[in-house]
Amino acid sequence: MLAVFGILQDCVAINSTLDKPEFIRLVDPLEAVAQKNEDNRWTIETSMTFPIVRIYMVKAGYHITERSELGFGFAFQNWENEDESPKGQAHAYTLLLSYRYYFWRNFNAEIELWPAWNHFDSYVDGKTYRGPELWVEYKLGYNWNFSQRFQLNLQPGIGHVIWLQQNWPDVQKRPYGEFVRGSVIIVPQVLLGFKF
């Protein structure tokens, strides 16, 4: 909800601050960013916590306004389950799409989509199952700038599946709502970023 409110607030701010014809107000949102330090519109981030569970990611963020940032990146998920369902190892090639809103000082809320193509090696029958999946994460965080260029974003959150192939062995077929509720995970995210 904070993210939706942030997008609406940014659209109003962009249109009200620019002294241009209507068409240019809608086409040229980057001028609203000029108030922010123009040298630091971009950020490259990587997770410090995901490698613990064998997920490797890098994401670029771009400040479209002083409070809003769009993100795009890539991840490789190589997690493994030996004791719980689904038993096997993932090889998921993943895109990252995100929107981050700074609602007060460096406190932020973010929504992040993880569309992936997974090659899942099942430990139950020894076969590889290929297919799409889509996860979403909701995070609240604080972005700590410890130098002019480097930042640390402490961003705990939760994630859950939106779409996942359910044809893996030992994955029970369940109604969609129950399947989503059963997939909720805690995401203890710590991101290291470089601004430029």
N, C-alpha and C positions, 0 to 999 in steps of 0.2 A: 504494500500500500504506500509506503514511503517512497518507493521508486516511481510509482505512477504520479504521486503528488509532485515529486521532484521534476519529472519531465514536463508536466503542465506548467509549473512555476518557471522553468527555464524558457519555455516557449513564450510565455507572457513577457518575461524579462528581456528576451532578445528583441521581440517586436516593439516594446515600449522604449528601449534605449537607443535604437538606431533611428536617425533622422533621414530616412530615405523613402522612396516610393514603395508601395505595398509589395510589389513583385520582388524587389531586391531585399526587402526585409525578410521574406520567406526563403530566398535562395542563398543569402550570405550570412549564415549564423556565426561564422568564425570571428566576425568583428567584435562580438560580445565578449570574446575571450581576451581581447587586447588589454582589458583591465588587469587580467591575471598576468603573471610573469610570462611573457611570450617565449622566453628561452626554455621554459620547463613545461610545455604542453604535453610532451610524450613521456611515457614511463614504460620500462621493460621490467617485468616481475617474474620471479620464479618461487615456487613453494619450498620452504625449508622443512615442512612436515610430511608432505606426500611421499618423498623417497623412502620413508620408513615402511610404507605399505606398497612399495614398488610402483608408484605413479610418478611420472616425470612430466613436468609442464613448464611452458614459458608463455607469457601473455604480454602483449603490447596494449597500453592504454593511451587514449587521447582525450584531453580535456576539451569538450565542446563548449562548456561554459565554466565559470569559476567553481560551480558546485557539482557539475556533472561530468562523468567520464565514461566513454565507450571502450570496451575491450575486445580484443580478438587474439586468439592464440591457438597453440597446439599442445596435445598431451599424448603420451603413450602409457596406457594402463597395462601393467604386467603383474597384477595381483594374483595371489594363489590361495586356494582354500584346500586344506587337507583334512580338516576335522568337521567342517560344517557344509551345508548345502549352499550353493552348488559346488561339488568337489571337482576341482580342476584348476587350470591356469588360463587367465585371460591374456590376449594379445590384441588390445583395442586401440585402434588409431582414431584419435579424438580431436574434434574442433572445440574451441572455447569461444563463447559469445557472452558478453556481460555488459551490464549497466550498473555503475556505481554512483551513488548520490551522497554528497557530504552535507548532512542535515544540520550539524552544529560544529563549528571549528573543524577539527580533523576526525570527528566521529562520522562514520559512513555506514550506509546500508547498500548491499549489493545483491543482485540476482544474476545467476550464471547458468547458462545452458551448456550441456556436454553431449552433443550428438556424436556417436561413435559407430565404427564398423568393427565388430569383435570377432576374432578367431579364437574360440574357446575350446581348449583341449580338455576333454572330460576324463577324469580319473576313474569314472564308473565303467565306461565301455571302451575307452581308448580312442574314441573318434573325435574329430574336430568339427565343431558347429560354428558356421559363419552366419552373421546377421547383424542388423542394425539395433541400436539401443539409444535411448535418450534419457539423460538424468538432468535434474535441476538442483541447484544449491541456493539457499537463502542465508546471507551472512550479515552480521553486525560487527563493525570493527573500529579500531582507532589507528590512524596512520601517523606514525612517529617519524619526523624528519630529523635524523641524527647528523646530517651534514647538508650542504647545499644541494648535493646530487643524490645522496642515498636515503632511502626510507625503509621503515619496517612497518608492515601493516598486520596488526594482531586482529584476526578476523574469524572468530568461532562461528559456526553455523550448523545448519542441518541440510541434508540432501535426501532426495528420494527419486525413484524411477518414475518416468512418465511412460516410456515404452521399452520393453525388453523382450527379446525372443524367449518364449517359455518352453521350448522344445528340448532343453538340455535334460539328460537323465537325472533323476532324483529331484527335479524341480516340479512341485505339485501345481497342477492347474487350479487356479483360484479365481473368483470374481475380481474384476479390475480394482475396485476400491480396497478390498482386502489385500490384494497383491501390492498395491502402492503403500498402504499402511505398514505392511510387513517389510518393506524395503527401506524404511527411514533409517538414516545413519547420522551420527554426530561427526562433524567435520572440524577438527581443531586446527584451523588454517593459520599459518604464519608465513607471510610473503616478504621477500627481500626485493626491493625495487631500486632502479637507477633512473633518474629523471634527466631528460635532455630536451 
